[in-house]
Amino acid sequence: MTALAALILSASAGSGATTISTLGIFAGLTLAAHLAVRRWAPSADPVLLPCVVLLNGLGLVLIDRLDHENPLENGAQSSDAAHQLIWTGIGIVLFAGVLLVVRDHTRPAEYGYTCGLAGLGALLIPALLPAQYSEVNGGKSWILLHGFSIQPGEFAKVLLLIFVASFLVANRELFTTAGHQFLGMTFPRLRDLGPLLLVTAMSLLVLMYEKNLGFSLLVFGTVLAMIYIATDRVSWLVIGFSMFAVGATIAYMAFPHVRVRVEVWQDPFATYYTSGYQISQALFGMATGGLLGTGIGAGRPQEVPFAKTDFIISTIGEELGLIGLAAVISVFAILTVRGFVAALATRDAFGKLLGGGLAFSIGWQLFVVVGGVTKLIPLTGLTTPFMSYGGSSLLANYIIVALLIRISHDARTAPPPPAPRPPVAIAEAQTQHVSRRWLGKAQ
Protein backbone atom coordinates (compact mmCIF):
# COMPACT_ATOMS: atom_id res chain seq x y z
CA MET A 1 0.00 0.00 0.00
CA THR A 2 2.85 2.40 0.77
CA ALA A 3 4.47 1.80 -2.63
CA LEU A 4 1.12 2.24 -4.37
CA ALA A 5 0.51 5.52 -2.55
CA ALA A 6 3.95 6.76 -3.62
CA LEU A 7 3.18 5.90 -7.24
CA ILE A 8 -0.14 7.72 -7.11
CA LEU A 9 1.54 10.78 -5.58
CA SER A 10 4.24 10.64 -8.23
CA ALA A 11 1.72 10.41 -11.07
CA SER A 12 0.08 13.60 -9.84
CA ALA A 13 3.22 15.62 -10.43
CA GLY A 14 1.89 16.71 -13.78
CA SER A 15 4.78 15.45 -15.88
CA GLY A 16 2.45 14.08 -18.54
CA ALA A 17 2.37 10.87 -20.52
CA THR A 18 6.12 10.37 -20.25
CA THR A 19 5.93 9.97 -16.48
CA ILE A 20 2.97 7.59 -16.71
CA SER A 21 4.72 5.38 -19.27
CA THR A 22 7.90 5.42 -17.18
CA LEU A 23 5.95 4.29 -14.13
CA GLY A 24 4.24 1.58 -16.19
CA ILE A 25 7.57 0.15 -17.32
CA PHE A 26 8.90 0.45 -13.78
CA ALA A 27 5.88 -1.49 -12.48
CA GLY A 28 6.68 -4.29 -14.94
CA LEU A 29 10.29 -4.38 -13.80
CA THR A 30 9.15 -4.47 -10.20
CA LEU A 31 6.92 -7.45 -10.95
CA ALA A 32 9.87 -9.23 -12.56
CA ALA A 33 11.97 -8.63 -9.42
CA HIS A 34 9.15 -9.95 -7.23
CA LEU A 35 8.82 -13.09 -9.37
CA ALA A 36 12.60 -13.64 -9.16
CA VAL A 37 12.40 -13.52 -5.36
CA ARG A 38 9.41 -15.87 -5.32
CA ARG A 39 11.27 -18.29 -7.60
CA TRP A 40 14.73 -18.38 -6.03
CA ALA A 41 14.31 -17.00 -2.50
CA PRO A 42 10.67 -17.48 -1.48
CA SER A 43 11.36 -17.48 2.26
CA ALA A 44 13.29 -14.21 2.28
CA ASP A 45 12.22 -11.18 4.29
CA PRO A 46 9.21 -9.74 2.40
CA VAL A 47 10.01 -6.17 3.47
CA LEU A 48 13.40 -5.72 1.76
CA LEU A 49 12.28 -5.56 -1.87
CA PRO A 50 9.27 -3.23 -1.30
CA CYS A 51 11.54 -0.72 0.47
CA VAL A 52 13.91 -0.74 -2.50
CA VAL A 53 11.03 -0.40 -4.98
CA LEU A 54 9.61 2.58 -3.10
CA LEU A 55 12.95 4.39 -3.00
CA ASN A 56 13.81 3.60 -6.60
CA GLY A 57 10.36 4.62 -7.86
CA LEU A 58 10.37 7.91 -5.99
CA GLY A 59 13.85 8.65 -7.27
CA LEU A 60 12.69 8.02 -10.85
CA VAL A 61 9.80 10.45 -10.42
CA LEU A 62 12.04 13.20 -9.02
CA ILE A 63 14.58 12.73 -11.81
CA ASP A 64 11.81 12.92 -14.40
CA ARG A 65 10.42 16.02 -12.70
CA LEU A 66 13.87 17.68 -12.88
CA ASP A 67 14.20 16.69 -16.54
CA HIS A 68 11.34 19.03 -17.38
CA GLU A 69 13.07 21.92 -15.59
CA ASN A 70 16.49 21.42 -17.18
CA PRO A 71 16.12 21.23 -20.97
CA LEU A 72 19.11 20.58 -23.17
CA GLU A 73 20.89 23.29 -25.15
CA ASN A 74 18.84 22.58 -28.30
CA GLY A 75 15.59 22.95 -26.38
CA ALA A 76 14.87 19.22 -26.17
CA GLN A 77 13.94 17.65 -22.85
CA SER A 78 16.65 15.88 -20.88
CA SER A 79 16.32 12.09 -20.90
CA ASP A 80 17.99 11.24 -17.59
CA ALA A 81 14.82 9.55 -16.32
CA ALA A 82 14.79 7.27 -19.37
CA HIS A 83 18.45 6.43 -18.81
CA GLN A 84 17.77 5.74 -15.13
CA LEU A 85 14.92 3.45 -16.12
CA ILE A 86 17.28 1.49 -18.37
CA TRP A 87 19.79 1.21 -15.54
CA THR A 88 16.96 0.03 -13.29
CA GLY A 89 16.15 -2.75 -15.76
CA ILE A 90 19.80 -3.80 -15.87
CA GLY A 91 19.95 -3.64 -12.08
CA ILE A 92 16.95 -5.95 -11.74
CA VAL A 93 18.55 -8.37 -14.22
CA LEU A 94 21.69 -8.38 -12.03
CA PHE A 95 19.47 -8.75 -8.96
CA ALA A 96 17.82 -11.85 -10.41
CA GLY A 97 21.18 -13.16 -11.64
CA VAL A 98 22.69 -12.99 -8.16
CA LEU A 99 19.71 -14.87 -6.71
CA LEU A 100 20.05 -17.50 -9.45
CA VAL A 101 23.82 -17.98 -9.24
CA VAL A 102 24.40 -17.56 -5.49
CA ARG A 103 22.20 -20.35 -4.16
CA ASP A 104 24.17 -20.50 -0.89
CA HIS A 105 25.29 -17.28 0.74
CA THR A 106 28.43 -18.96 2.12
CA ARG A 107 29.84 -19.75 -1.35
CA PRO A 108 31.44 -16.30 -1.86
CA ALA A 109 33.61 -17.00 1.20
CA GLU A 110 35.51 -19.58 -0.87
CA TYR A 111 36.67 -16.79 -3.19
CA GLY A 112 37.49 -14.20 -0.53
CA TYR A 113 41.04 -13.38 -1.64
CA THR A 114 39.99 -13.45 -5.28
CA CYS A 115 37.28 -10.91 -4.51
CA GLY A 116 39.81 -8.75 -2.65
CA LEU A 117 42.21 -8.71 -5.61
CA ALA A 118 39.35 -8.07 -8.04
CA GLY A 119 38.15 -5.17 -5.88
CA LEU A 120 41.61 -3.61 -5.83
CA GLY A 121 41.87 -4.05 -9.59
CA ALA A 122 38.54 -2.34 -10.11
CA LEU A 123 39.73 0.61 -8.02
CA LEU A 124 43.04 0.82 -9.88
CA ILE A 125 41.61 0.95 -13.41
CA PRO A 126 40.48 4.62 -13.31
CA ALA A 127 43.74 5.65 -11.62
CA LEU A 128 45.78 4.12 -14.45
CA LEU A 129 43.68 5.52 -17.29
CA PRO A 130 44.40 8.94 -18.84
CA ALA A 131 42.32 11.81 -17.48
CA GLN A 132 40.19 12.03 -20.63
CA TYR A 133 38.97 8.48 -20.00
CA SER A 134 38.54 8.62 -16.23
CA GLU A 135 38.11 12.16 -14.86
CA VAL A 136 34.76 13.83 -14.12
CA ASN A 137 34.55 17.08 -12.13
CA GLY A 138 38.13 16.69 -10.97
CA GLY A 139 37.80 13.11 -9.70
CA LYS A 140 39.47 10.14 -11.44
CA SER A 141 36.98 7.44 -10.51
CA TRP A 142 35.23 6.69 -13.82
CA ILE A 143 35.68 4.71 -17.03
CA LEU A 144 34.56 6.89 -19.95
CA LEU A 145 34.29 5.30 -23.41
CA HIS A 146 32.32 6.84 -26.28
CA GLY A 147 29.37 8.12 -24.28
CA PHE A 148 29.40 5.16 -21.88
CA SER A 149 30.47 5.75 -18.29
CA ILE A 150 30.71 3.52 -15.27
CA GLN A 151 32.22 3.85 -11.80
CA PRO A 152 34.00 0.56 -10.95
CA GLY A 153 34.48 1.58 -7.33
CA GLU A 154 30.81 0.88 -6.65
CA PHE A 155 31.32 -2.79 -7.52
CA ALA A 156 34.70 -2.88 -5.78
CA LYS A 157 32.86 -2.00 -2.57
CA VAL A 158 30.88 -5.27 -2.69
CA LEU A 159 33.96 -7.34 -3.55
CA LEU A 160 36.00 -5.80 -0.73
CA LEU A 161 33.24 -6.48 1.80
CA ILE A 162 33.19 -10.15 0.76
CA PHE A 163 36.96 -10.31 1.25
CA VAL A 164 36.82 -8.62 4.67
CA ALA A 165 34.04 -10.96 5.86
CA SER A 166 35.87 -14.09 4.72
CA PHE A 167 39.19 -12.92 6.19
CA LEU A 168 37.66 -12.09 9.57
CA VAL A 169 35.90 -15.47 9.73
CA ALA A 170 39.11 -17.34 8.89
CA ASN A 171 41.15 -15.41 11.48
CA ARG A 172 38.54 -14.68 14.11
CA GLU A 173 40.38 -16.45 16.93
CA LEU A 174 43.52 -14.35 16.33
CA PHE A 175 41.47 -11.17 16.48
CA THR A 176 39.57 -12.14 19.64
CA THR A 177 42.21 -13.94 21.73
CA ALA A 178 45.72 -12.84 20.74
CA GLY A 179 46.96 -9.33 21.33
CA HIS A 180 48.69 -6.90 23.67
CA GLN A 181 47.17 -5.32 26.75
CA PHE A 182 47.30 -1.53 26.99
CA LEU A 183 45.16 0.80 29.14
CA GLY A 184 42.83 -2.07 29.97
CA MET A 185 42.15 -2.90 26.30
CA THR A 186 43.47 -5.70 24.10
CA PHE A 187 45.07 -4.51 20.88
CA PRO A 188 45.72 -7.00 18.06
CA ARG A 189 49.17 -8.01 16.93
CA LEU A 190 50.36 -6.26 13.80
CA ARG A 191 51.28 -9.50 12.02
CA ASP A 192 47.70 -10.75 12.37
CA LEU A 193 46.42 -7.74 10.47
CA GLY A 194 48.71 -7.96 7.45
CA PRO A 195 46.32 -8.86 4.60
CA LEU A 196 43.46 -6.78 5.97
CA LEU A 197 45.58 -3.68 6.52
CA LEU A 198 47.24 -4.09 3.12
CA VAL A 199 43.98 -4.29 1.18
CA THR A 200 42.29 -1.52 3.17
CA ALA A 201 45.30 0.82 3.00
CA MET A 202 45.75 0.28 -0.74
CA SER A 203 42.07 0.89 -1.34
CA LEU A 204 42.12 4.15 0.62
CA LEU A 205 45.34 5.34 -1.04
CA VAL A 206 43.93 4.70 -4.50
CA LEU A 207 40.69 6.48 -3.64
CA MET A 208 42.61 9.44 -2.21
CA TYR A 209 44.70 9.64 -5.38
CA GLU A 210 41.48 9.61 -7.41
CA LYS A 211 40.09 12.38 -5.13
CA ASN A 212 37.19 10.12 -4.20
CA LEU A 213 37.35 10.87 -0.48
CA GLY A 214 33.64 10.28 0.13
CA PHE A 215 33.95 6.72 -1.09
CA SER A 216 37.07 6.30 1.05
CA LEU A 217 35.03 7.29 4.10
CA LEU A 218 32.33 4.80 3.10
CA VAL A 219 34.76 1.88 2.75
CA PHE A 220 36.72 2.76 5.90
CA GLY A 221 33.61 3.11 8.07
CA THR A 222 32.08 -0.14 6.82
CA VAL A 223 35.26 -2.17 7.33
CA LEU A 224 35.67 -0.75 10.84
CA ALA A 225 32.06 -1.70 11.66
CA MET A 226 32.60 -5.26 10.39
CA ILE A 227 35.74 -5.66 12.50
CA TYR A 228 33.89 -4.46 15.58
CA ILE A 229 31.00 -6.86 14.87
CA ALA A 230 33.47 -9.74 14.53
CA THR A 231 35.54 -8.99 17.65
CA ASP A 232 33.25 -6.95 19.96
CA ARG A 233 36.35 -5.05 21.10
CA VAL A 234 36.30 -1.34 21.89
CA SER A 235 40.01 -1.22 21.10
CA TRP A 236 39.17 -1.52 17.41
CA LEU A 237 37.00 1.58 17.60
CA VAL A 238 39.84 3.45 19.31
CA ILE A 239 42.24 2.35 16.56
CA GLY A 240 39.71 3.25 13.86
CA PHE A 241 38.91 6.72 15.15
CA SER A 242 42.62 7.43 15.67
CA MET A 243 43.38 6.38 12.09
CA PHE A 244 40.48 8.49 10.85
CA ALA A 245 41.76 11.56 12.73
CA VAL A 246 45.25 11.13 11.28
CA GLY A 247 43.94 10.47 7.78
CA ALA A 248 41.55 13.43 7.87
CA THR A 249 44.37 15.73 8.99
CA ILE A 250 46.64 14.51 6.20
CA ALA A 251 43.86 14.89 3.63
CA TYR A 252 43.12 18.42 4.85
CA MET A 253 46.77 19.41 4.49
CA ALA A 254 47.42 17.59 1.21
CA PHE A 255 44.30 18.25 -0.86
CA PRO A 256 43.09 21.80 -1.56
CA HIS A 257 39.57 20.66 -2.41
CA VAL A 258 39.27 19.09 1.05
CA ARG A 259 40.15 22.42 2.66
CA VAL A 260 37.56 24.12 0.47
CA ARG A 261 34.86 21.69 1.58
CA VAL A 262 35.74 22.20 5.24
CA GLU A 263 35.55 25.99 4.79
CA VAL A 264 32.20 25.68 3.02
CA TRP A 265 30.95 23.44 5.83
CA GLN A 266 31.93 26.03 8.41
CA ASP A 267 30.23 28.95 6.64
CA PRO A 268 28.71 28.34 3.18
CA PHE A 269 27.25 31.86 2.95
CA ALA A 270 30.72 33.43 3.19
CA THR A 271 31.45 32.05 -0.29
CA TYR A 272 27.88 32.07 -1.57
CA TYR A 273 28.75 33.14 -5.14
CA THR A 274 31.57 30.59 -5.53
CA SER A 275 32.16 27.35 -3.65
CA GLY A 276 29.32 27.81 -1.16
CA TYR A 277 26.57 28.29 -3.75
CA GLN A 278 25.51 24.64 -3.93
CA ILE A 279 25.07 23.97 -0.22
CA SER A 280 23.52 27.43 0.32
CA GLN A 281 20.87 26.83 -2.34
CA ALA A 282 20.15 23.40 -0.86
CA LEU A 283 19.59 24.93 2.58
CA PHE A 284 17.34 27.62 1.09
CA GLY A 285 15.32 24.97 -0.73
CA MET A 286 14.79 22.80 2.34
CA ALA A 287 13.83 25.88 4.35
CA THR A 288 11.27 26.75 1.66
CA GLY A 289 9.81 23.26 1.87
CA GLY A 290 9.16 23.58 5.57
CA LEU A 291 7.10 20.89 7.24
CA LEU A 292 4.81 19.75 4.42
CA GLY A 293 6.82 20.75 1.35
CA THR A 294 5.84 22.72 -1.74
CA GLY A 295 4.53 19.64 -3.52
CA ILE A 296 6.11 17.77 -6.42
CA GLY A 297 6.49 20.17 -9.34
CA ALA A 298 5.81 23.30 -7.27
CA GLY A 299 9.31 23.96 -5.94
CA ARG A 300 12.55 25.11 -7.54
CA PRO A 301 15.02 22.29 -6.76
CA GLN A 302 16.70 22.81 -10.13
CA GLU A 303 18.42 25.86 -8.65
CA VAL A 304 20.72 23.48 -6.78
CA PRO A 305 23.60 22.16 -8.91
CA PHE A 306 23.60 18.36 -9.26
CA ALA A 307 20.07 18.15 -7.87
CA LYS A 308 19.58 14.74 -9.53
CA THR A 309 22.71 13.16 -8.08
CA ASP A 310 24.53 14.43 -5.00
CA PHE A 311 21.70 16.71 -3.83
CA ILE A 312 18.53 14.73 -4.49
CA ILE A 313 17.97 14.84 -0.71
CA SER A 314 17.50 18.61 -0.95
CA THR A 315 14.92 18.04 -3.72
CA ILE A 316 13.00 15.73 -1.39
CA GLY A 317 13.24 18.20 1.48
CA GLU A 318 11.94 21.07 -0.65
CA GLU A 319 9.04 19.39 -2.45
CA LEU A 320 8.02 16.78 0.16
CA GLY A 321 8.99 18.76 3.25
CA LEU A 322 10.40 17.60 6.53
CA ILE A 323 7.68 14.94 6.82
CA GLY A 324 8.49 13.51 3.40
CA LEU A 325 12.23 13.55 4.07
CA ALA A 326 11.68 11.86 7.43
CA ALA A 327 9.57 9.21 5.70
CA VAL A 328 12.32 8.51 3.16
CA ILE A 329 14.92 8.26 5.92
CA SER A 330 12.57 5.91 7.80
CA VAL A 331 12.35 3.63 4.77
CA PHE A 332 16.16 3.53 4.64
CA ALA A 333 16.20 2.79 8.37
CA ILE A 334 13.76 -0.10 7.88
CA LEU A 335 15.88 -1.46 5.02
CA THR A 336 19.04 -1.25 7.12
CA VAL A 337 17.49 -2.78 10.24
CA ARG A 338 15.90 -5.65 8.30
CA GLY A 339 19.30 -6.29 6.72
CA PHE A 340 20.81 -6.56 10.21
CA VAL A 341 17.96 -8.86 11.26
CA ALA A 342 18.72 -11.15 8.32
CA ALA A 343 22.39 -11.17 9.27
CA LEU A 344 21.65 -11.99 12.92
CA ALA A 345 19.22 -14.75 11.95
CA THR A 346 21.78 -16.74 9.96
CA ARG A 347 23.75 -19.37 11.86
CA ASP A 348 27.17 -19.02 10.22
CA ALA A 349 29.75 -16.35 11.01
CA PHE A 350 30.35 -15.39 7.37
CA GLY A 351 26.68 -14.68 6.77
CA LYS A 352 26.49 -12.56 9.92
CA LEU A 353 29.53 -10.48 8.97
CA LEU A 354 28.67 -10.09 5.27
CA GLY A 355 25.02 -9.28 5.96
CA GLY A 356 25.94 -6.86 8.72
CA GLY A 357 28.52 -5.14 6.52
CA LEU A 358 26.15 -4.81 3.55
CA ALA A 359 23.33 -3.47 5.71
CA PHE A 360 25.65 -1.05 7.50
CA SER A 361 27.00 0.26 4.18
CA ILE A 362 23.50 1.36 3.12
CA GLY A 363 22.76 3.13 6.39
CA TRP A 364 26.25 4.64 6.64
CA GLN A 365 26.10 5.99 3.08
CA LEU A 366 22.74 7.61 3.78
CA PHE A 367 24.10 9.23 6.94
CA VAL A 368 27.10 10.66 5.05
CA VAL A 369 24.86 11.98 2.25
CA VAL A 370 22.19 13.54 4.49
CA GLY A 371 24.85 14.89 6.85
CA GLY A 372 26.63 16.61 3.97
CA VAL A 373 23.47 18.12 2.43
CA THR A 374 22.19 19.42 5.78
CA LYS A 375 25.65 20.76 6.78
CA LEU A 376 26.01 18.35 9.69
CA ILE A 377 29.33 17.15 8.27
CA PRO A 378 31.47 18.35 5.33
CA LEU A 379 30.10 17.45 1.92
CA THR A 380 31.57 14.25 0.47
CA GLY A 381 29.97 13.86 -2.96
CA LEU A 382 28.31 10.47 -2.41
CA THR A 383 24.97 9.64 -4.00
CA THR A 384 21.79 8.54 -2.26
CA PRO A 385 21.30 4.76 -2.73
CA PHE A 386 18.52 3.80 -5.18
CA MET A 387 17.37 7.41 -5.62
CA SER A 388 20.15 9.47 -7.18
CA TYR A 389 20.73 9.46 -10.91
CA GLY A 390 23.58 7.14 -11.85
CA GLY A 391 23.86 3.60 -13.14
CA SER A 392 26.90 2.32 -11.23
CA SER A 393 25.48 3.07 -7.80
CA LEU A 394 22.09 1.62 -8.72
CA LEU A 395 23.56 -1.64 -10.05
CA ALA A 396 25.85 -2.12 -7.07
CA ASN A 397 23.05 -1.49 -4.59
CA TYR A 398 20.77 -3.98 -6.34
CA ILE A 399 23.55 -6.55 -5.95
CA ILE A 400 23.77 -5.70 -2.24
CA VAL A 401 20.02 -6.16 -1.77
CA ALA A 402 20.12 -9.47 -3.67
CA LEU A 403 22.81 -10.76 -1.29
CA LEU A 404 20.78 -9.62 1.72
CA ILE A 405 17.72 -11.39 0.35
CA ARG A 406 19.77 -14.56 -0.20
CA ILE A 407 21.10 -14.38 3.37
CA SER A 408 17.56 -13.82 4.69
CA HIS A 409 16.18 -16.77 2.72
CA ASP A 410 18.95 -19.12 3.87
CA ALA A 411 18.49 -18.04 7.48
CA ARG A 412 14.77 -18.79 7.36
CA THR A 413 15.09 -22.15 5.59
CA ALA A 414 18.13 -23.59 7.38
CA PRO A 415 17.23 -26.76 9.31
CA PRO A 416 17.12 -26.29 13.08
CA PRO A 417 19.98 -27.81 15.05
CA PRO A 418 19.30 -31.37 16.25
CA ALA A 419 17.77 -31.57 19.67
CA PRO A 420 20.08 -32.99 22.35
CA ARG A 421 19.41 -36.62 23.20
CA PRO A 422 17.96 -37.07 26.68
CA PRO A 423 20.23 -38.86 29.14
CA VAL A 424 19.57 -42.56 29.57
CA ALA A 425 19.29 -43.98 33.05
CA ILE A 426 22.03 -46.44 33.97
CA ALA A 427 19.48 -49.11 34.78
CA GLU A 428 18.03 -48.83 31.25
CA ALA A 429 21.33 -48.55 29.39
CA GLN A 430 22.39 -51.48 27.21
CA THR A 431 25.27 -53.48 28.66
CA GLN A 432 27.55 -56.16 27.28
CA HIS A 433 29.52 -58.81 29.15
CA VAL A 434 33.17 -58.99 28.12
CA SER A 435 35.19 -61.93 29.33
CA ARG A 436 38.76 -61.64 30.55
CA ARG A 437 39.80 -64.21 27.95
CA TRP A 438 38.61 -61.92 25.12
CA LEU A 439 40.38 -58.96 26.66
CA GLY A 440 43.61 -60.94 26.81
CA LYS A 441 43.38 -61.73 23.09
CA ALA A 442 42.71 -58.09 22.26
CA GLN A 443 45.85 -57.06 24.08
Secondary structure, DSSP 8 states (H G I E B T S, - for coil): -HHHHHHHHHHTT---HHHHHHHHHHHHHHHHHHHHHHHH-TTS-TTHHHHHHHHHHHHHHHHHHHHTTS--TTS----HHHHHHHHHHHHHHHHHHHHHH-SSTTGGGGGHHHHHHHHHHHHHHHHHS-GGGTEETTEE--EEETTEEE-THHHHHHHHHHHHHHHHHHTHHHHHT--EEETTEEE--GGGGHHHHHHHHHHHHHHHHTT-HHHHHHHHHHHHHHHHHHH--HHHHHHHHHHHHHHHHHHHHH-HHHHHHHHHHH-GGGGTTTTTHHHHHHHHHHHHHTTT-S-TTTS-GGGSTTTTTTTHHHHHHHHTHHHHHHHHHHHHHHHHHHHHHHHHHSSSHHHHHHHHHHHHHHHHHHHHHHHHHTTSS-------TTTSS-HHHHHHHHHHHHHHHHHHHHHHHS-----------GGGS------HHHHHHH-
